[in-house]
Amino acid sequence: MNSYLFIDIRKSDEVYKKRFDYSNNYKFYNIPMNMIKFNIKTIIDHLNYIDEIYIVCNSAKRANFIKNKYFLKESKIKVNNNLQFKNFKYGNNIIELNKFNNININIIGNKGYNYYSILRIVQTLLGSLILILGGYTLYIINKYKNINNIPLIILILFGLMALINGITSTCTISKILENYLN
């Protein structure tokens, strides 16, 4: 029987919502995408006693990025489009790993929207506050012709970015700089 290791590279709030349950069919690690570069040797060393390692995210986009950047020469480290969280339902899932092997995977988690991270709460509250106060201030100072609005507009954009980051749990700047940060 083959042994499998799944490396889930999603962020902690994604893992909190939907994740692998413990099983005798596979092992799994949750290593956020931005921490993979610090664990390359350890991951490759697992091939001494694991037959295949699969990199997993939500849609395979991040998994393919990590595979191509760090593990391109490792044929036993793979990305399987069937083995991505967008394809999993809560409970038991039978997934085809290759032509010869299917695996039973149990998915657990919290189906609701979560604000378990204090950072997300602070980002949402401060982003909202900056948008409200910045928008109101912009409205008031527009009555005066000689005032430069650009700093206030930049502040409002930062408030919007903080609000989006808090609601979606996505770092806007890291998405822009993804190739440089990972």
CORLINSUL-V373648 format. One record per residue. RES is the residue in three letters. BURIAL is 1 if it has 24 or more other ideal C-beta (glycine too) atoms within 12 Angstrom, else 0. D_FIRST is the distance of its C-alpha to the first C-alpha in Angstrom with 2 decimals. Layout:
res: {RES | RES}
burial: {BURIAL | BURIAL}
d_first: {D_FIRST | D_FIRST}
//
This chain:
res: {MET | ASN | SER | TYR | LEU | PHE | ILE | ASP | ILE | ARG | LYS | SER | ASP | GLU | VAL | TYR | LYS | LYS | ARG | PHE | ASP | TYR | SER | ASN | ASN | TYR | LYS | PHE | TYR | ASN | ILE | PRO | MET | ASN | MET | ILE | LYS | PHE | ASN | ILE | LYS | THR | ILE | ILE | ASP | HIS | LEU | ASN | TYR | ILE | ASP | GLU | ILE | TYR | ILE | VAL | CYS | ASN | SER | ALA | LYS | ARG | ALA | ASN | PHE | ILE | LYS | ASN | LYS | TYR | PHE | LEU | LYS | GLU | SER | LYS | ILE | LYS | VAL | ASN | ASN | ASN | LEU | GLN | PHE | LYS | ASN | PHE | LYS | TYR | GLY | ASN | ASN | ILE | ILE | GLU | LEU | ASN | LYS | PHE | ASN | ASN | ILE | ASN | ILE | ASN | ILE | ILE | GLY | ASN | LYS | GLY | TYR | ASN | TYR | TYR | SER | ILE | LEU | ARG | ILE | VAL | GLN | THR | LEU | LEU | GLY | SER | LEU | ILE | LEU | ILE | LEU | GLY | GLY | TYR | THR | LEU | TYR | ILE | ILE | ASN | LYS | TYR | LYS | ASN | ILE | ASN | ASN | ILE | PRO | LEU | ILE | ILE | LEU | ILE | LEU | PHE | GLY | LEU | MET | ALA | LEU | ILE | ASN | GLY | ILE | THR | SER | THR | CYS | THR | ILE | SER | LYS | ILE | LEU | GLU | ASN | TYR | LEU | ASN}
burial: {0 | 0 | 0 | 1 | 1 | 1 | 1 | 1 | 1 | 1 | 1 | 0 | 1 | 1 | 1 | 0 | 1 | 1 | 1 | 1 | 0 | 0 | 0 | 0 | 1 | 1 | 1 | 1 | 1 | 1 | 1 | 1 | 1 | 0 | 0 | 1 | 0 | 0 | 1 | 1 | 0 | 0 | 1 | 0 | 0 | 1 | 0 | 0 | 0 | 1 | 0 | 1 | 1 | 1 | 1 | 1 | 1 | 1 | 0 | 1 | 0 | 1 | 1 | 1 | 1 | 1 | 1 | 0 | 1 | 1 | 1 | 0 | 0 | 1 | 0 | 1 | 1 | 1 | 1 | 1 | 0 | 1 | 1 | 1 | 1 | 0 | 0 | 1 | 0 | 0 | 0 | 0 | 1 | 0 | 1 | 0 | 1 | 0 | 0 | 0 | 0 | 0 | 1 | 0 | 1 | 1 | 1 | 0 | 1 | 0 | 0 | 0 | 0 | 0 | 0 | 0 | 0 | 0 | 0 | 1 | 0 | 0 | 1 | 1 | 0 | 1 | 1 | 0 | 0 | 1 | 1 | 0 | 0 | 1 | 0 | 0 | 0 | 1 | 0 | 0 | 0 | 0 | 0 | 0 | 0 | 0 | 0 | 0 | 0 | 0 | 0 | 1 | 0 | 0 | 1 | 1 | 0 | 0 | 1 | 1 | 1 | 1 | 1 | 0 | 1 | 1 | 0 | 0 | 1 | 1 | 1 | 0 | 0 | 0 | 0 | 0 | 0 | 0 | 0 | 0 | 0 | 0}
d_first: {0.00 | 3.81 | 6.60 | 9.74 | 13.36 | 16.13 | 19.62 | 22.26 | 25.50 | 27.82 | 30.89 | 31.03 | 32.94 | 30.42 | 27.63 | 29.97 | 30.40 | 26.80 | 23.64 | 20.02 | 19.77 | 17.71 | 14.29 | 11.26 | 9.26 | 10.89 | 13.76 | 17.01 | 20.34 | 23.65 | 25.52 | 28.55 | 29.15 | 32.17 | 30.30 | 27.60 | 30.05 | 30.33 | 26.58 | 25.68 | 25.17 | 23.10 | 20.76 | 20.46 | 19.98 | 16.77 | 15.25 | 15.56 | 12.58 | 10.99 | 9.48 | 11.64 | 14.59 | 16.43 | 20.10 | 21.34 | 24.93 | 26.91 | 27.43 | 25.68 | 29.12 | 28.74 | 25.09 | 26.25 | 29.21 | 27.15 | 24.69 | 27.76 | 29.76 | 27.44 | 24.19 | 25.43 | 24.57 | 20.97 | 18.89 | 15.63 | 17.65 | 18.12 | 20.06 | 19.01 | 22.03 | 20.16 | 18.81 | 22.35 | 24.21 | 26.90 | 24.44 | 23.28 | 25.22 | 25.43 | 23.10 | 19.92 | 18.91 | 16.43 | 15.91 | 15.02 | 13.39 | 13.91 | 14.89 | 11.53 | 9.72 | 11.50 | 11.08 | 13.48 | 15.67 | 18.68 | 21.73 | 24.62 | 27.94 | 31.63 | 32.82 | 36.32 | 37.94 | 37.82 | 40.41 | 38.73 | 39.59 | 43.18 | 43.23 | 42.73 | 45.50 | 47.86 | 47.16 | 47.88 | 51.02 | 52.45 | 51.66 | 53.49 | 56.36 | 56.78 | 56.78 | 59.34 | 61.65 | 61.33 | 62.00 | 64.96 | 66.37 | 66.00 | 67.83 | 70.66 | 71.17 | 71.23 | 74.76 | 75.82 | 75.96 | 75.87 | 72.60 | 69.51 | 66.61 | 63.90 | 62.76 | 62.56 | 60.57 | 58.09 | 57.83 | 57.18 | 54.39 | 52.77 | 53.11 | 51.45 | 48.58 | 48.16 | 48.21 | 45.58 | 43.37 | 43.77 | 43.09 | 40.14 | 38.73 | 38.78 | 40.62 | 42.92 | 43.75 | 40.15 | 39.39 | 42.35 | 41.37 | 37.58 | 37.38 | 39.47 | 37.88 | 34.18}
//
